[in-house]
Amino acid sequence: MNTPASIDAAAPLIELVQADIAAVLEPDVALVERVSWQLRPGEYWAVGGWHWSGKSDWLTTVAGLQHPSGGQHLLFGEDITVMTQPELVAARLRMGVVFENGGRLFPQMTVRENIALPLRYHRNCPAEETNEAVETVLALTGLADSAPQLAGQLNRGWRQRVALARALVLRPEVLLLDNPLAGLDPRQVRWWLDTLAAFNAGHAWLGGRPLAIVATTDDLRLWRDQARQFALLQGRRWLSLGGRTELIASEESTIREFLAA
């Protein structure tokens, strides 16, 4: 397992340098300006923000699904603007993304088929290898009983879990989650936090390698005992809040208001 010193010494997996984050639906509108941020191996970030603060747009940019409207974006040490399409696809496959509001699954496909899709589409894995990986991830995420169901028949919370399984099946180095705990009951929230902590610590599915995790949230309170690095999107600004100790001890009114909301 990586120690904090070894994590600090590692090269960033993802880096934003004075980056302006554009709205996905309005690319000429900058929602967050001049973001400088690095994600290193094994880190665990929680990024808070009110509704419409740009959390989803920021995460979409981090994932390489859109370019910043200004500044620089590096994926695994490479400037995204000079990467070829095959290089960009290869970089994206090193990241797992769980989108908000049901994970963007294919509703007419079963849970098992949704999870298998990345292996079949991107890796062209043989059926035996695909089936083994899918069955393992189904078991890890508690979805074995739901495997034959159509994804469209599940409620939002369970669709989010299927999206997590689909992201994990490729054994990513980075896991990006867009407000994954929104609307979940306390038992489901506990499951997510425990599961993510296990993967961040170094899970057997990943060969013991700690998984770097970034989660956006509209409630930092749920993450303050789980994540280790914190930031806030507020008023078109990126506010780096430090670690748990700095977060809890902060006297800044914006941060206290957000934690108390």
C-alpha positions, 0 to 999 in steps of 0.5 A, spaced: 500 500 500 502 506 498 504 511 504 503 518 504 510 520 502 510 515 496 503 518 493 506 525 494 512 523 490 508 520 484 507 523 478 500 526 477 495 521 474 491 528 472 492 535 472 489 541 471 493 548 470 489 554 470 484 551 467 477 554 465 471 549 466 466 550 460 458 548 461 457 542 457 451 544 454 454 551 453 461 551 451 462 558 451 460 559 458 465 558 463 462 555 470 469 555 474 475 559 472 483 558 473 483 551 476 489 548 478 489 541 481 493 534 481 490 527 482 496 523 484 495 515 485 492 513 491 488 519 493 481 520 495 478 527 493 471 529 495 469 535 491 463 539 494 458 544 490 451 547 490 447 545 485 449 548 478 456 550 481 459 546 475 461 539 479 458 535 473 462 539 468 468 539 472 468 532 472 466 531 465 472 535 463 477 531 468 475 525 465 477 528 458 470 528 455 470 535 454 476 540 453 477 546 458 475 552 455 482 555 457 488 553 461 491 546 460 489 539 462 494 533 462 492 526 462 497 521 465 502 526 463 500 528 456 497 534 454 490 532 452 490 537 446 495 534 442 493 527 444 491 523 438 484 520 438 487 513 439 491 515 445 485 519 448 481 513 448 487 509 451 487 514 457 480 514 458 480 507 459 484 507 464 479 511 468 472 509 470 466 514 470 460 513 474 455 518 471 449 522 476 442 520 475 442 512 474 449 512 471 447 512 463 446 505 462 443 502 456 436 500 459 434 495 454 440 491 456 440 486 462 445 488 468 450 483 466 450 485 459 451 493 461 457 490 465 460 486 460 459 491 454 466 495 456 470 488 455 467 486 449 467 493 446 474 496 448 478 490 449 474 484 445 475 479 450 473 472 449 467 470 452 470 466 457 474 471 460 469 476 459 464 472 463 469 470 469 470 478 470 463 480 470 461 474 475 467 477 479 464 484 479 457 482 480 459 479 486 463 484 489 458 489 488 452 485 490 449 485 484 449 477 482 441 476 484 440 482 479 444 480 473 438 478 469 434 484 470 433 489 465 437 495 467 431 500 466 427 496 471 431 498 477 431 504 481 436 510 480 440 507 486 441 500 484 442 503 477 448 507 480 451 501 483 451 497 476 454 503 473 460 502 478 460 495 477 461 497 469 466 502 471 470 497 475 470 491 470 476 494 466 480 495 473 481 502 472 487 506 475 482 512 477 475 512 479 470 518 477 464 519 481 458 524 480 454 525 486 453 518 487 450 518 494 445 523 492 438 520 494 440 514 497 438 511 504 443 510 509 444 503 508 446 504 501 450 510 503 454 506 508 455 500 502 458 505 497 462 508 502 465 502 505 466 499 498 470 505 495 474 505 502 476 498 500 478 499 493 482 506 495 486 502 500 488 496 495 483 491 493 484 484 490 480 485 484 486 491 482 491 486 484 492 490 491 493 497 487 490 503 491 484 506 486 485 513 486 478 516 487 474 523 486 467 524 488 463 530 487 457 531 492 452 536 494 453 534 501 461 534 504 458 531 511 457 524 508 465 524 505 469 528 511 470 521 514 472 517 508 475 522 503 482 525 505 483 531 500 477 536 499 475 542 495 469 546 494 466 549 487 463 556 489 462 562 485 466 560 479 472 559 484 476 552 485 477 552 493 482 547 495 480 545 502 486 541 504 485 534 508 480 532 514 483 536 519 483 543 515 476 541 513 473 541 520 478 546 523 476 551 517 473 558 520 471 560 512 464 562 512 463 559 505 465 552 508 462 552 515 455 554 511 456 548 506 458 543 512 452 545 516 447 545 510 
